[in-house]
């Protein structure tokens, strides 16, 4: 009996650790984003300036980020192909596209009441996949880019459009 009670107490002490294994995500601060995202993003053979005031991202309890920023593409060969730079430090599925940890660029074209969004590897330009961003129902604040924490909305918002995402296991 004594052994059973000691075992139960030991297991109760481990319960908080089991709950801690589930990742909690929060909005990344401006200073965290500034230290993570480059002022000049490596895109194919160029280093394209970024607009840091548009940066958005989330960070988990292990310090892994999913963050993005708008590219200033005027005058670069990427003009029209890409609009955003994305840093992924944990596996994520965005609108059905599986992204491994790495750096990506994405762009979009308007298609009726949706955006056709394409994701590419930043350094090579290789296409990873395409997905649709749909208009957010109701009245929403227009955001140049906003990555919502998964416990809030699990959305990447571009203007009035959004793409759902799911964070994978590390």
C-alpha positions as CSV (number, residue, x, y, z in Angstrom):
1,X,0.0,0.0,0.0
2,X,2.8,2.4,0.9
3,X,4.5,1.6,-2.4
4,X,1.2,2.4,-4.3
5,X,0.8,5.7,-2.5
6,X,4.4,6.7,-3.3
7,X,3.9,5.7,-6.9
8,X,0.7,7.8,-7.2
9,X,2.5,10.8,-5.6
10,X,5.3,10.5,-8.1
11,X,2.9,10.3,-11.1
12,X,1.0,13.4,-9.8
13,X,4.3,15.3,-9.8
14,X,4.9,14.3,-13.4
15,X,1.4,15.5,-14.6
16,X,2.4,19.2,-14.9
17,X,5.4,18.1,-17.0
18,X,3.1,16.2,-19.4
19,X,0.9,19.2,-19.8
20,X,4.0,21.4,-20.5
21,X,4.9,19.2,-23.5
22,X,2.0,20.7,-25.5
23,X,3.4,23.8,-27.1
24,X,1.9,27.2,-26.2
25,X,2.2,30.0,-28.7
26,X,2.1,33.7,-28.3
27,X,2.5,36.8,-30.5
28,X,6.2,37.6,-30.9
29,X,7.3,41.1,-29.8
30,X,8.7,43.7,-32.1
31,X,12.2,43.3,-30.6
32,X,12.0,39.5,-31.1
33,X,11.0,40.0,-34.7
34,X,13.7,42.5,-35.4
35,X,16.3,40.1,-34.1
36,X,15.0,37.2,-36.2
37,X,14.0,38.8,-39.5
38,X,16.6,40.2,-41.8
39,X,16.7,43.8,-42.9
40,X,17.7,42.5,-46.4
41,X,16.2,39.0,-47.1
42,X,18.2,36.5,-49.2
43,X,15.8,35.8,-52.1
44,X,17.3,33.8,-55.0
45,X,20.4,35.7,-56.0
46,X,19.5,39.0,-54.4
47,X,19.1,40.5,-50.9
48,X,15.8,42.4,-50.9
49,X,14.9,45.0,-48.3
50,X,12.2,44.3,-45.8
51,X,9.6,46.6,-44.2
52,X,10.1,45.8,-40.5
53,X,7.0,47.7,-39.4
54,X,4.9,45.1,-41.3
55,X,6.6,42.2,-39.4
56,X,4.4,39.7,-37.6
57,X,5.0,36.3,-36.0
58,X,4.4,33.9,-33.3
59,X,6.8,32.1,-30.9
60,X,6.3,28.9,-28.9
61,X,7.5,27.9,-25.4
62,X,10.7,26.5,-26.9
63,X,11.6,29.7,-28.6
64,X,10.7,28.5,-32.2
65,X,9.2,31.1,-34.5
66,X,6.9,31.4,-37.4
67,X,7.4,34.9,-38.6
68,X,7.1,37.0,-41.8
69,X,7.6,40.5,-43.2
70,X,6.8,42.4,-46.4
71,X,9.5,42.5,-49.1
72,X,10.2,45.9,-50.8
73,X,10.6,44.4,-54.3
74,X,10.5,47.4,-56.5
75,X,13.6,47.3,-58.7
76,X,14.4,43.7,-58.1
77,X,13.8,40.7,-60.3
78,X,11.4,39.3,-57.7
79,X,9.0,42.2,-58.3
80,X,5.5,40.7,-58.7
81,X,6.6,37.2,-57.9
82,X,7.0,37.5,-54.2
83,X,5.6,40.0,-51.6
84,X,6.5,38.4,-48.3
85,X,9.4,36.7,-46.6
86,X,8.6,33.9,-44.1
87,X,10.9,32.2,-41.5
88,X,9.7,28.9,-40.2
89,X,11.5,27.2,-37.3
90,X,9.0,24.4,-36.7
91,X,7.0,22.3,-39.2
92,X,3.8,23.9,-40.3
93,X,1.0,23.2,-42.8
94,X,-0.3,26.4,-44.4
95,X,-3.5,25.9,-46.4
96,X,-2.4,22.3,-47.0
97,X,1.2,23.1,-47.9
98,X,3.7,21.4,-45.6
99,X,6.6,23.6,-44.8
100,X,9.7,22.3,-43.0
101,X,11.9,24.6,-41.0
102,X,13.5,27.1,-43.4
103,X,13.1,30.4,-45.1
104,X,10.4,31.0,-47.7
105,X,8.9,33.7,-49.9
106,X,5.4,34.0,-51.0
107,X,3.3,36.1,-53.3
108,X,-0.2,36.2,-54.5
109,X,-2.6,37.2,-57.3
110,X,-6.2,38.1,-56.9
111,X,-8.7,35.6,-58.2
112,X,-12.2,36.8,-57.8
113,X,-13.0,36.8,-54.1
114,X,-9.8,34.9,-53.1
115,X,-6.1,35.2,-53.4
116,X,-4.0,32.5,-55.1
117,X,-0.9,32.3,-52.9
118,X,2.3,30.5,-53.9
119,X,5.1,29.5,-51.5
120,X,8.7,29.2,-52.7
121,X,12.0,28.4,-51.1
122,X,13.7,31.7,-50.5
123,X,17.2,30.9,-51.6
124,X,16.3,29.0,-54.8
125,X,12.9,30.2,-55.8
126,X,11.7,26.5,-56.0
127,X,7.9,26.3,-55.8
128,X,6.7,24.4,-52.7
129,X,3.0,24.7,-53.4
130,X,-0.1,26.9,-54.0
131,X,-3.1,27.5,-51.8
132,X,-6.0,30.0,-51.6
133,X,-6.6,32.7,-49.1
134,X,-10.2,33.5,-48.6
135,X,-11.9,36.7,-47.5
136,X,-12.5,36.8,-43.7
137,X,-16.2,36.9,-42.9
138,X,-17.6,40.0,-41.3
139,X,-15.9,43.2,-40.7
140,X,-12.2,42.7,-39.9
141,X,-9.3,45.1,-39.6
142,X,-7.1,45.1,-42.7
143,X,-3.6,43.8,-41.8
144,X,-0.7,43.9,-44.2
145,X,0.5,40.7,-42.6
146,X,-0.6,39.1,-39.4
147,X,0.2,35.6,-38.1
148,X,-2.3,34.8,-35.4
149,X,-1.3,32.4,-32.5
150,X,-2.9,29.0,-33.0
151,X,-4.9,29.3,-29.7
152,X,-6.5,32.5,-31.1
153,X,-7.3,31.9,-34.8
154,X,-4.7,29.7,-36.5
155,X,-4.7,32.1,-39.5
156,X,-2.2,34.0,-41.6
157,X,-3.9,37.2,-42.6
158,X,-3.0,39.1,-45.7
159,X,-5.2,42.2,-46.0
160,X,-8.8,41.0,-45.6
161,X,-7.9,37.5,-46.6
162,X,-6.6,34.6,-44.5
163,X,-5.1,31.1,-44.9
164,X,-5.6,28.6,-42.1
165,X,-2.5,26.8,-40.7
166,X,-1.6,23.9,-38.4
167,X,1.6,23.7,-36.4
168,X,3.3,20.3,-36.7
169,X,5.3,18.3,-34.3
170,X,9.0,19.1,-33.8
